[in-house]
Amino acid sequence: MTQDRAASPFCVILGDGSVKLYGLTGKERLLRQLRRAGVTDERIVPPSELSRTTADSVAIFRADRVFEEPLVGALLEAREVALLDDGGQVAAVHVPAAEAEAVIAALESGGELPARLSRKTPKELAGTYNKQLRKRAEFYVLAVSEEARYRCEKRVFAGTYKGVTDVVSKYVFPFPVFHLTRLAAALRMHPNTVTTISLLFTLATIFLWLEGHLWAGLATAWTMLILDTVDGKLARTTLTSSKFGDIFDHGIDLIHPPFWYWAWIEGLMPNFPYPREVLSVLVVVYVVQRLQEGYFIKRFGIEMHVWRRFDSFFREITARRDPNIAVLTIFLLFGQPALGLVVVTAWAVISLGVHTVQILQAEIARARGQAITSWLAAPG
């Protein structure tokens, strides 16, 4: 949610929030969130300088609280509102500039705030739909302390996870990725560094499979898949995402899967039936599926997988990289690596058919005047 810079309020951060979450103090986190929301540094002032500004309104945030990012943008857009944390205490307010100094004094001393301020929970302020992460969300504002550090970091991490994704990422990866993300933050690693390491494991997988070392290649492949999740979570928990990082990460994701399938086939030669035919089908289906997803976004303004409940369910099992690697692993366990890739190919064709039907259904719905919106955005 981006605030118009010319109309954005002045902002005040109370305290430093010395307890660090993913290497950031509360003040550092809020500064990054405000900048990402479009607030310029000139409009972020210490309490002592507030009287010198030309503010019309002032948004005040407590640094000893951690805010889920959409709430920061929502508070900047609201007026005469107090945002409550998980314990029902006031964590942030947006008030007319004339009242700001009195409100700051009340927050610092535990005094009474103006009764007319609308006190809102995160749900009441920002709703329950996180469009960026494709999920219904219970947005959080948490009181931060040394005792609550682990709980807060776990909640911040959970808030970075996409709601609509594949079954492996959704149910298998959260535990290892959480701990690796904490470790990467403690080591002050940049997300692009993690992405670079994942690229090396991507290339290692190709080499190992070309040489017929299927188990070793699966080890590097699974490592890459985990790191490919860690870099995104690290970027979101530390608020260090960038356009270059997004292109770098997604570029690797888009390009490498066909090379993995080719290397798997080559590693099984000459014992793989119809290698050219299988690889051709896989590559064509892969490219068409990605084009279909892009078309749906361009045509209807939302991602294909968030339109209806079925679409979100099918995203969990559709023939994408992570579930496909899980299938190859299972079949290799039973000594059938060639059959595993044949099954992956067959499921990819079926998935392509399902996506084609989804697009046709959306076109029909649109022609009938129905709005194509995400079921996740609906109340309840």
Contacts in CASP RR format, 6 or more apart in sequence:
PFRMAT RR
TARGET T0000
AUTHOR 0000-0000-0000
METHOD contacts of the structure
MODEL  1
MTQDRAASPFCVILGDGSVKLYGLTGKERLLRQLRRAGVTDERIVPPSEL
SRTTADSVAIFRADRVFEEPLVGALLEAREVALLDDGGQVAAVHVPAAEA
EAVIAALESGGELPARLSRKTPKELAGTYNKQLRKRAEFYVLAVSEEARY
RCEKRVFAGTYKGVTDVVSKYVFPFPVFHLTRLAAALRMHPNTVTTISLL
FTLATIFLWLEGHLWAGLATAWTMLILDTVDGKLARTTLTSSKFGDIFDH
GIDLIHPPFWYWAWIEGLMPNFPYPREVLSVLVVVYVVQRLQEGYFIKRF
GIEMHVWRRFDSFFREITARRDPNIAVLTIFLLFGQPALGLVVVTAWAVI
SLGVHTVQILQAEIARARGQAITSWLAAPG
1 37 0 8 1.000
1 70 0 8 1.000
1 73 0 8 1.000
1 74 0 8 1.000
1 77 0 8 1.000
2 37 0 8 1.000
2 38 0 8 1.000
3 37 0 8 1.000
3 38 0 8 1.000
3 39 0 8 1.000
3 73 0 8 1.000
3 76 0 8 1.000
3 77 0 8 1.000
5 38 0 8 1.000
5 39 0 8 1.000
5 40 0 8 1.000
8 37 0 8 1.000
8 38 0 8 1.000
8 39 0 8 1.000
8 40 0 8 1.000
8 43 0 8 1.000
8 76 0 8 1.000
9 39 0 8 1.000
9 43 0 8 1.000
9 55 0 8 1.000
9 56 0 8 1.000
9 57 0 8 1.000
9 58 0 8 1.000
9 59 0 8 1.000
9 76 0 8 1.000
9 94 0 8 1.000
10 43 0 8 1.000
10 44 0 8 1.000
10 45 0 8 1.000
10 50 0 8 1.000
10 53 0 8 1.000
10 55 0 8 1.000
10 57 0 8 1.000
10 58 0 8 1.000
10 59 0 8 1.000
10 97 0 8 1.000
11 34 0 8 1.000
11 39 0 8 1.000
11 43 0 8 1.000
11 44 0 8 1.000
11 45 0 8 1.000
11 58 0 8 1.000
11 59 0 8 1.000
11 60 0 8 1.000
11 61 0 8 1.000
11 76 0 8 1.000
12 44 0 8 1.000
12 45 0 8 1.000
12 46 0 8 1.000
12 47 0 8 1.000
12 50 0 8 1.000
12 58 0 8 1.000
12 59 0 8 1.000
12 60 0 8 1.000
12 61 0 8 1.000
12 100 0 8 1.000
12 104 0 8 1.000
13 27 0 8 1.000
13 30 0 8 1.000
13 31 0 8 1.000
13 44 0 8 1.000
13 60 0 8 1.000
13 61 0 8 1.000
13 63 0 8 1.000
14 47 0 8 1.000
14 60 0 8 1.000
14 61 0 8 1.000
14 62 0 8 1.000
14 63 0 8 1.000
14 104 0 8 1.000
14 107 0 8 1.000
14 108 0 8 1.000
15 27 0 8 1.000
15 62 0 8 1.000
15 63 0 8 1.000
15 64 0 8 1.000
16 25 0 8 1.000
16 26 0 8 1.000
16 27 0 8 1.000
16 63 0 8 1.000
17 25 0 8 1.000
17 26 0 8 1.000
17 27 0 8 1.000
17 63 0 8 1.000
17 64 0 8 1.000
17 144 0 8 1.000
18 25 0 8 1.000
19 25 0 8 1.000
19 26 0 8 1.000
19 64 0 8 1.000
19 144 0 8 1.000
19 145 0 8 1.000
19 146 0 8 1.000
19 149 0 8 1.000
20 26 0 8 1.000
21 29 0 8 1.000
21 66 0 8 1.000
21 144 0 8 1.000
21 149 0 8 1.000
21 152 0 8 1.000
21 153 0 8 1.000
21 156 0 8 1.000
21 237 0 8 1.000
22 153 0 8 1.000
22 156 0 8 1.000
22 181 0 8 1.000
22 182 0 8 1.000
22 185 0 8 1.000
22 234 0 8 1.000
22 237 0 8 1.000
22 238 0 8 1.000
23 185 0 8 1.000
23 186 0 8 1.000
23 188 0 8 1.000
23 238 0 8 1.000
24 32 0 8 1.000
24 238 0 8 1.000
24 239 0 8 1.000
25 63 0 8 1.000
26 63 0 8 1.000
26 64 0 8 1.000
26 65 0 8 1.000
26 66 0 8 1.000
26 144 0 8 1.000
27 63 0 8 1.000
29 66 0 8 1.000
29 67 0 8 1.000
29 239 0 8 1.000
30 61 0 8 1.000
30 63 0 8 1.000
30 67 0 8 1.000
30 72 0 8 1.000
31 44 0 8 1.000
32 239 0 8 1.000
32 240 0 8 1.000
33 67 0 8 1.000
33 69 0 8 1.000
33 72 0 8 1.000
33 239 0 8 1.000
34 44 0 8 1.000
34 72 0 8 1.000
35 41 0 8 1.000
36 69 0 8 1.000
36 239 0 8 1.000
37 72 0 8 1.000
37 73 0 8 1.000
37 76 0 8 1.000
39 76 0 8 1.000
45 53 0 8 1.000
47 101 0 8 1.000
47 104 0 8 1.000
50 58 0 8 1.000
50 97 0 8 1.000
50 100 0 8 1.000
50 101 0 8 1.000
50 104 0 8 1.000
51 101 0 8 1.000
53 97 0 8 1.000
55 97 0 8 1.000
55 100 0 8 1.000
56 96 0 8 1.000
56 97 0 8 1.000
57 79 0 8 1.000
57 94 0 8 1.000
57 95 0 8 1.000
57 96 0 8 1.000
57 97 0 8 1.000
58 94 0 8 1.000
58 95 0 8 1.000
58 96 0 8 1.000
58 97 0 8 1.000
58 100 0 8 1.000
59 75 0 8 1.000
59 76 0 8 1.000
59 92 0 8 1.000
59 93 0 8 1.000
59 94 0 8 1.000
60 92 0 8 1.000
60 93 0 8 1.000
60 94 0 8 1.000
60 95 0 8 1.000
60 100 0 8 1.000
60 103 0 8 1.000
60 104 0 8 1.000
60 107 0 8 1.000
61 67 0 8 1.000
61 72 0 8 1.000
61 75 0 8 1.000
61 91 0 8 1.000
61 92 0 8 1.000
62 90 0 8 1.000
62 91 0 8 1.000
62 92 0 8 1.000
62 107 0 8 1.000
64 143 0 8 1.000
64 144 0 8 1.000
64 145 0 8 1.000
65 85 0 8 1.000
65 91 0 8 1.000
65 92 0 8 1.000
65 141 0 8 1.000
65 142 0 8 1.000
65 143 0 8 1.000
65 144 0 8 1.000
66 140 0 8 1.000
66 141 0 8 1.000
66 142 0 8 1.000
66 144 0 8 1.000
66 152 0 8 1.000
66 156 0 8 1.000
67 83 0 8 1.000
67 91 0 8 1.000
67 92 0 8 1.000
67 140 0 8 1.000
67 141 0 8 1.000
68 122 0 8 1.000
68 137 0 8 1.000
68 139 0 8 1.000
68 140 0 8 1.000
68 141 0 8 1.000
68 156 0 8 1.000
68 159 0 8 1.000
69 239 0 8 1.000
70 126 0 8 1.000
70 130 0 8 1.000
70 137 0 8 1.000
70 139 0 8 1.000
71 83 0 8 1.000
71 92 0 8 1.000
71 122 0 8 1.000
71 125 0 8 1.000
71 126 0 8 1.000
71 139 0 8 1.000
71 141 0 8 1.000
74 125 0 8 1.000
74 126 0 8 1.000
75 81 0 8 1.000
75 83 0 8 1.000
75 92 0 8 1.000
75 94 0 8 1.000
75 125 0 8 1.000
76 94 0 8 1.000
78 94 0 8 1.000
78 120 0 8 1.000
78 125 0 8 1.000
79 94 0 8 1.000
80 94 0 8 1.000
80 95 0 8 1.000
80 96 0 8 1.000
80 116 0 8 1.000
80 117 0 8 1.000
80 118 0 8 1.000
81 93 0 8 1.000
81 94 0 8 1.000
81 117 0 8 1.000
81 118 0 8 1.000
81 119 0 8 1.000
81 120 0 8 1.000
81 125 0 8 1.000
82 90 0 8 1.000
82 92 0 8 1.000
82 93 0 8 1.000
82 113 0 8 1.000
82 117 0 8 1.000
82 118 0 8 1.000
82 119 0 8 1.000
82 120 0 8 1.000
83 90 0 8 1.000
83 91 0 8 1.000
83 92 0 8 1.000
83 93 0 8 1.000
83 120 0 8 1.000
83 122 0 8 1.000
83 125 0 8 1.000
83 141 0 8 1.000
84 90 0 8 1.000
84 91 0 8 1.000
84 119 0 8 1.000
84 120 0 8 1.000
84 121 0 8 1.000
84 122 0 8 1.000
84 141 0 8 1.000
85 91 0 8 1.000
85 141 0 8 1.000
85 142 0 8 1.000
85 143 0 8 1.000
86 140 0 8 1.000
86 141 0 8 1.000
86 142 0 8 1.000
86 143 0 8 1.000
87 143 0 8 1.000
88 121 0 8 1.000
89 143 0 8 1.000
90 107 0 8 1.000
90 113 0 8 1.000
90 119 0 8 1.000
91 141 0 8 1.000
91 143 0 8 1.000
92 141 0 8 1.000
93 103 0 8 1.000
93 107 0 8 1.000
93 113 0 8 1.000
93 117 0 8 1.000
95 103 0 8 1.000
95 114 0 8 1.000
95 117 0 8 1.000
99 114 0 8 1.000
103 113 0 8 1.000
103 114 0 8 1.000
105 111 0 8 1.000
106 112 0 8 1.000
106 113 0 8 1.000
107 113 0 8 1.000
122 138 0 8 1.000
122 139 0 8 1.000
122 140 0 8 1.000
122 141 0 8 1.000
123 138 0 8 1.000
123 139 0 8 1.000
125 139 0 8 1.000
126 139 0 8 1.000
127 139 0 8 1.000
128 136 0 8 1.000
128 137 0 8 1.000
128 138 0 8 1.000
128 139 0 8 1.000
128 380 0 8 1.000
129 135 0 8 1.000
129 136 0 8 1.000
129 137 0 8 1.000
129 374 0 8 1.000
129 376 0 8 1.000
129 377 0 8 1.000
130 136 0 8 1.000
130 137 0 8 1.000
130 139 0 8 1.000
130 159 0 8 1.000
131 374 0 8 1.000
131 377 0 8 1.000
133 159 0 8 1.000
133 160 0 8 1.000
133 161 0 8 1.000
133 162 0 8 1.000
133 163 0 8 1.000
134 162 0 8 1.000
134 163 0 8 1.000
134 164 0 8 1.000
134 165 0 8 1.000
134 303 0 8 1.000
134 305 0 8 1.000
134 306 0 8 1.000
134 374 0 8 1.000
134 376 0 8 1.000
135 161 0 8 1.000
135 162 0 8 1.000
135 163 0 8 1.000
135 164 0 8 1.000
135 376 0 8 1.000
136 376 0 8 1.000
136 380 0 8 1.000
137 159 0 8 1.000
140 155 0 8 1.000
140 156 0 8 1.000
140 159 0 8 1.000
142 148 0 8 1.000
142 151 0 8 1.000
142 152 0 8 1.000
142 155 0 8 1.000
144 152 0 8 1.000
153 182 0 8 1.000
153 237 0 8 1.000
154 178 0 8 1.000
156 237 0 8 1.000
157 178 0 8 1.000
157 181 0 8 1.000
157 182 0 8 1.000
157 233 0 8 1.000
157 237 0 8 1.000
158 174 0 8 1.000
159 236 0 8 1.000
160 232 0 8 1.000
160 233 0 8 1.000
160 236 0 8 1.000
160 237 0 8 1.000
161 170 0 8 1.000
161 174 0 8 1.000
161 233 0 8 1.000
162 169 0 8 1.000
163 170 0 8 1.000
164 303 0 8 1.000
164 305 0 8 1.000
164 306 0 8 1.000
164 312 0 8 1.000
164 315 0 8 1.000
164 376 0 8 1.000
165 315 0 8 1.000
165 316 0 8 1.000
166 315 0 8 1.000
166 316 0 8 1.000
166 317 0 8 1.000
166 318 0 8 1.000
166 320 0 8 1.000
166 322 0 8 1.000
166 323 0 8 1.000
167 316 0 8 1.000
167 317 0 8 1.000
167 322 0 8 1.000
167 323 0 8 1.000
168 225 0 8 1.000
168 322 0 8 1.000
168 323 0 8 1.000
168 325 0 8 1.000
168 326 0 8 1.000
169 229 0 8 1.000
169 322 0 8 1.000
170 316 0 8 1.000
173 225 0 8 1.000
173 226 0 8 1.000
173 229 0 8 1.000
176 226 0 8 1.000
177 226 0 8 1.000
177 229 0 8 1.000
177 230 0 8 1.000
177 233 0 8 1.000
178 233 0 8 1.000
180 226 0 8 1.000
180 227 0 8 1.000
180 230 0 8 1.000
181 230 0 8 1.000
181 233 0 8 1.000
181 234 0 8 1.000
181 237 0 8 1.000
184 194 0 8 1.000
184 230 0 8 1.000
184 234 0 8 1.000
185 234 0 8 1.000
185 237 0 8 1.000
185 238 0 8 1.000
189 234 0 8 1.000
190 240 0 8 1.000
191 231 0 8 1.000
191 232 0 8 1.000
191 234 0 8 1.000
191 235 0 8 1.000
191 238 0 8 1.000
191 240 0 8 1.000
191 241 0 8 1.000
191 245 0 8 1.000
191 249 0 8 1.000
192 231 0 8 1.000
192 242 0 8 1.000
192 244 0 8 1.000
192 245 0 8 1.000
192 248 0 8 1.000
194 227 0 8 1.000
194 230 0 8 1.000
194 231 0 8 1.000
194 234 0 8 1.000
195 227 0 8 1.000
195 228 0 8 1.000
195 231 0 8 1.000
195 245 0 8 1.000
195 248 0 8 1.000
195 249 0 8 1.000
195 252 0 8 1.000
197 227 0 8 1.000
198 223 0 8 1.000
198 224 0 8 1.000
198 227 0 8 1.000
198 228 0 8 1.000
198 231 0 8 1.000
198 252 0 8 1.000
199 252 0 8 1.000
201 220 0 8 1.000
201 221 0 8 1.000
201 223 0 8 1.000
201 224 0 8 1.000
201 227 0 8 1.000
202 224 0 8 1.000
202 252 0 8 1.000
202 256 0 8 1.000
204 217 0 8 1.000
204 220 0 8 1.000
205 217 0 8 1.000
205 220 0 8 1.000
205 221 0 8 1.000
205 224 0 8 1.000
205 260 0 8 1.000
205 263 0 8 1.000
206 256 0 8 1.000
206 259 0 8 1.000
206 260 0 8 1.000
206 263 0 8 1.000
207 263 0 8 1.000
208 214 0 8 1.000
208 216 0 8 1.000
208 217 0 8 1.000
208 220 0 8 1.000
209 217 0 8 1.000
209 260 0 8 1.000
209 263 0 8 1.000
209 264 0 8 1.000
209 266 0 8 1.000
209 267 0 8 1.000
210 263 0 8 1.000
210 266 0 8 1.000
210 267 0 8 1.000
211 267 0 8 1.000
212 267 0 8 1.000
212 268 0 8 1.000
214 264 0 8 1.000
214 267 0 8 1.000
214 268 0 8 1.000
214 332 0 8 1.000
214 337 0 8 1.000
215 332 0 8 1.000
218 325 0 8 1.000
218 328 0 8 1.000
218 329 0 8 1.000
218 332 0 8 1.000
221 260 0 8 1.000
221 325 0 8 1.000
222 325 0 8 1.000
222 329 0 8 1.000
225 321 0 8 1.000
225 322 0 8 1.000
225 325 0 8 1.000
228 249 0 8 1.000
228 252 0 8 1.000
228 253 0 8 1.000
231 249 0 8 1.000
232 241 0 8 1.000
232 249 0 8 1.000
234 240 0 8 1.000
235 241 0 8 1.000
235 242 0 8 1.000
235 245 0 8 1.000
253 321 0 8 1.000
254 290 0 8 1.000
257 286 0 8 1.000
257 321 0 8 1.000
257 324 0 8 1.000
258 279 0 8 1.000
258 282 0 8 1.000
258 283 0 8 1.000
258 286 0 8 1.000
260 321 0 8 1.000
261 279 0 8 1.000
261 282 0 8 1.000
261 283 0 8 1.000
261 341 0 8 1.000
261 344 0 8 1.000
262 279 0 8 1.000
264 328 0 8 1.000
264 337 0 8 1.000
264 341 0 8 1.000
265 272 0 8 1.000
265 275 0 8 1.000
265 278 0 8 1.000
265 279 0 8 1.000
265 341 0 8 1.000
266 275 0 8 1.000
268 337 0 8 1.000
268 338 0 8 1.000
269 275 0 8 1.000
271 338 0 8 1.000
272 278 0 8 1.000
272 338 0 8 1.000
272 341 0 8 1.000
273 338 0 8 1.000
273 342 0 8 1.000
278 341 0 8 1.000
278 342 0 8 1.000
278 345 0 8 1.000
281 345 0 8 1.000
281 348 0 8 1.000
281 349 0 8 1.000
282 341 0 8 1.000
282 344 0 8 1.000
282 345 0 8 1.000
282 348 0 8 1.000
285 319 0 8 1.000
285 345 0 8 1.000
285 348 0 8 1.000
285 349 0 8 1.000
285 351 0 8 1.000
285 352 0 8 1.000
286 348 0 8 1.000
288 352 0 8 1.000
289 319 0 8 1.000
289 348 0 8 1.000
289 351 0 8 1.000
289 352 0 8 1.000
289 355 0 8 1.000
292 304 0 8 1.000
292 352 0 8 1.000
292 355 0 8 1.000
292 356 0 8 1.000
292 359 0 8 1.000
293 303 0 8 1.000
293 304 0 8 1.000
293 355 0 8 1.000
295 359 0 8 1.000
296 302 0 8 1.000
296 303 0 8 1.000
296 304 0 8 1.000
296 358 0 8 1.000
296 359 0 8 1.000
296 362 0 8 1.000
297 303 0 8 1.000
297 304 0 8 1.000
299 362 0 8 1.000
300 307 0 8 1.000
300 362 0 8 1.000
300 366 0 8 1.000
300 372 0 8 1.000
301 372 0 8 1.000
302 372 0 8 1.000
302 373 0 8 1.000
302 374 0 8 1.000
304 311 0 8 1.000
304 355 0 8 1.000
304 358 0 8 1.000
304 359 0 8 1.000
304 362 0 8 1.000
305 311 0 8 1.000
305 312 0 8 1.000
305 314 0 8 1.000
305 315 0 8 1.000
306 312 0 8 1.000
306 374 0 8 1.000
306 375 0 8 1.000
306 376 0 8 1.000
307 358 0 8 1.000
307 362 0 8 1.000
307 372 0 8 1.000
307 373 0 8 1.000
307 374 0 8 1.000
307 375 0 8 1.000
308 375 0 8 1.000
309 375 0 8 1.000
311 358 0 8 1.000
312 375 0 8 1.000
312 376 0 8 1.000
314 351 0 8 1.000
314 354 0 8 1.000
317 323 0 8 1.000
318 351 0 8 1.000
318 354 0 8 1.000
318 355 0 8 1.000
319 344 0 8 1.000
319 347 0 8 1.000
319 348 0 8 1.000
319 350 0 8 1.000
319 351 0 8 1.000
319 352 0 8 1.000
324 344 0 8 1.000
324 347 0 8 1.000
324 348 0 8 1.000
327 340 0 8 1.000
327 343 0 8 1.000
327 344 0 8 1.000
327 347 0 8 1.000
328 337 0 8 1.000
328 340 0 8 1.000
328 341 0 8 1.000
328 344 0 8 1.000
330 340 0 8 1.000
331 337 0 8 1.000
331 339 0 8 1.000
331 340 0 8 1.000
331 343 0 8 1.000
332 340 0 8 1.000
362 372 0 8 1.000
365 372 0 8 1.000
366 372 0 8 1.000
END
